[in-house]
Amino acid sequence: MEAGRAMMFRRLEIVRTEGGESVQATDAVAVEEPLEILVNGRNLSLTMRTPGHDEELAIGFLFTEGIVTKREHIRAVSGAGNRAEVEITDASLEPQNRRFTMTSACGVCGKESAESLFANACLPVATGTFRIDATILRKLPATLRSAQTVFEQTGGIHAAGLFDSAGKLELLREDVGRHNAVDKLIGALFLAGRIPAKDRLMLVSGRVSFELVQKAAMAGIPALAAVGAPSTLAIETAQRFGTTLIGFLRHDRFNIYNLAGRIG
């Protein structure tokens, strides 16, 4: 097993009870540890995450928060232990008097007001020509699930996957936090110069909150699907930014909450 995957979970001694009998066993448990994100040497954020792809997580977070908007804004990024350090080229981009503290369940704990949730440099998603056939769409959860190697070990980790219109899985990131998995994926796209990802769909495990819709819109991703339910604010955010939003995606059904025209 590659070292990066091993870092994402640990095998622990447990007592397993089944059928009225208890036995000693081992269980793979997803790792949750703090990550300190520094920008030009200043502490910006402390987030709880699953180790792995920390540099992408830091860059994805900075991009989806509107702090950096272009690849050339990044001079260097490095990660070691539970720290990720980002050097940006323009000191004027450094966020002033802002520090974010997040749990693995919440990507907006540092926000100060409801209006600030929409204050990022997020424009409506370009109309474009992206369409995906419903038959292909229904196959995506199985494709994502089969690629989730850490979930296979632990049963307790989220995933974000990027698909093309033919249903090919191009990129996958896993994390104990839904928003972290998305930030890792978007960070990878940002560093590869692939934003806006205007001809792709992102599929996430679990439910959809507004912040995941906003992150997808920041990356120019026109369609966001989830195996779980969206919130009302997620739907309103999709309407605001022109994102096709799909929930309860299964092999035999799904709901479309906004802009069904992208689904064939």
N, C-alpha and C positions, 0 to 999 in steps of 0.2 A: 504493500500500500504506500502511495506517495506521502511524504512527510506532511504536506499541507493538509491533506485529508485527515491524517491522524490527529493533527492539532485541533480539529474541529469537534472531536468527541473523545471521551475517555471511557475506559472500561472500569466499572466499579463493582465491588462485591455487594450483593443484595440478598435478601430472602424473598424467594418467589413462592406465592401461595396459589395453589390451583387444585380444585376438587377436594378441598378440605385438608390438603397436605402441603407442608412447607419444606422447601429445599434450599440449600445454599446455591447461588448462581452468580453469574456476572451479567451486567447490563451495560450497553453502550449509551452514554448520556451526552447530549449536546453541550458543548462548552459555552459558557457565558462569562465574559470578562470585560473590564472597562478598556476603552480606547480613548486616549487623550489626543486630540487633534490640535496641532499648533500651526499658526500661520506667521511666517517671518519671526519665529521665536516666541510668539505670544500665544498663550493658551486660549483657544477659541471654544472648544467643545469637549465634553466628556460624554461618551455614549457607551452603552452596553451592547456588545456584539459578540459574534462567534469569530475567533481569529481566522484569518485567511483573506487575501485580497484587501489588506488594510489600506494600501495606497489608493486603490480604486474607490474604496469607501470614502476616504477623506476627500478625494477629488469630486466624486459624485455628490457628496454633501455640499461642498463649496459651490458647485455648479447649480444644484437645485435650490440652493438658498440665494442664488443671484449674486454671489460674491465674485466669482470669476465667470466670464462668458465666452472666452476664446482660449484655444489651446496655447497661444503665445503668452497668455497671462501667467503660465506655470513655468517657473525657472527650473525647479527641481522638486521631487517628492520622494520621500524615503520612509520606510517603516521598520521598526525594530521593537521587539517586546510588545508592550501595550502603548506605544506612541507612534503617531504618524506625523511627520513634519513636512510642511509644504512651504516652499519659497515662491512668492509671487513677484512679478517684475515691477509692479507699480504700487508704491506705498499708499497711493490714494484709494486703492481697492480694498485696503485692509478695513474690516468692519470696526467701527468705533463704538465703544461702550456696549458691546454685545458679547454675551457668552451663553452658550447653549448647554443645558444639561438634559440628557435624554435617557429613558429606559429603553430596553429592547422592544417594548410594546408601543412606544409613543415617539413620534418623530417631531412633535411640535411643542414639547413641554417648555421650551424657552420662549415661545411666542408671547407677546405682551397684549395683543388685542385681536379680535376677530378680523378686523380689516387688514392687519399685518399678514394674515394668512394668504392674502391675494396680492401682496405688495411686491412680490418678486417680478423680475423682468420676463414675465411669461405672456407671450402673445398667442392669439388663436392659432391652432394647428392649421397648417396649410391644407387646403382642400385636396390637392393632389389627385392621384389616380388609384390609390390603394384600395383593393377589394380582396376579400377572401371567401372562398366557397364554404357554405355551411357544413358540407360533408367533411371538408378538411378541418374546419374549426372544431368540430366535435371530437376529432382524433387528438387534438393538442394536449389535453390533460394526461392521457396515457403516455404520450411522448415525453412530456415533462417529468412525469412520475418515474418512468424507467431510467431517466438520466440523473435522478436525485440520489446519488450514492450515499451522501451523509444521512439523508432521511431514511434510506434503506437500513442503515445501521442503528439509528436512534429513534425514529418515529416522531421526533420533536424539533423539526427545523423547517423553516420556510424557504421558498424558492421563487426566483423571478427568471423567466425565460424569454428570449427574443426569437421570434419566428418570422420567416418570410411568407409571402402569400401562397406558396406551395406547401406550407406546413413544415419546412425544414427548421430544426432548432439550431440557431447560429451561436447562441451564447446562453450560459446558465450560471447563476450565482445563488449560493445558499447562505442563510444566516438565521440565527435564532429570532431576529427581528425582521418583520416584513419590510419595513422602510429601509433597513440596512441592506437587505438583499437587492432591493431596487437601486439604492445608491451605488452599490458595488457594480451592478450591471451598467448603469448610466455612466459611472466613472470610467469603466472600461471603454465604452463607446466614445466618451469625451477624449480620452488619451489617444485613441486610435483615429481621431479626426472624423468620426462617423456621425456627428450631430449636425443638423437634425436628421433623425432616423425616420424620415417621412414615409417610407414604404415598408414599415415593419409593424408587427403586433407584439405587445408584451403581455405575457400570461403570468399571473401571480397566484400562489397558493393562498388559501384562506380568504378572508373578506377583503373588501375594498373600502378604504377610508378616503376622504377628500385629498389627503396629502399624497397618496399614491397616484391619483389622477393628476394632481398638480405636477408631480415629478415627471410623469410621462409626457405631459404637455410641454414642460420645460425642455425636454429632449426632442420635441417635435414628433413624438410617436403618435400616429393617428388613431390607434385602436388599443384598448386595454381590456383584457378579459381576466376573469377570476373564477375559481371553483366555488367561491363563497358569495355572500350577499354584499351589495353596495349599501352605503348609508345614504340618507337623503342629501347630505352635503356633498357626497361624492358625485351623485347624479347632477346636482346643481353646478358643481365645478366642471363636469364634463360638458354640460350645456354651455357654460361660460366660455370654455376654451375650444369647443368644437371637436371633442374627443368621442369616438364611438366607444360606448361602455357596455360590456357584457358581463353578466353574473350567472351564478349557478351553472357553469359550463360543465356538462357531462357528455358521455358518449352518445346519449340519446336525446338531449334537450339543452336549451339555454334560454336566458332572457336577455333581450336587448333594451337598454334603458335610454339610449341616446344615439341618434344618427345610424339608423338601421341600413341606410343605403350602401354602406361599405361591406355588408354581408350579402353574398350572392346566393 
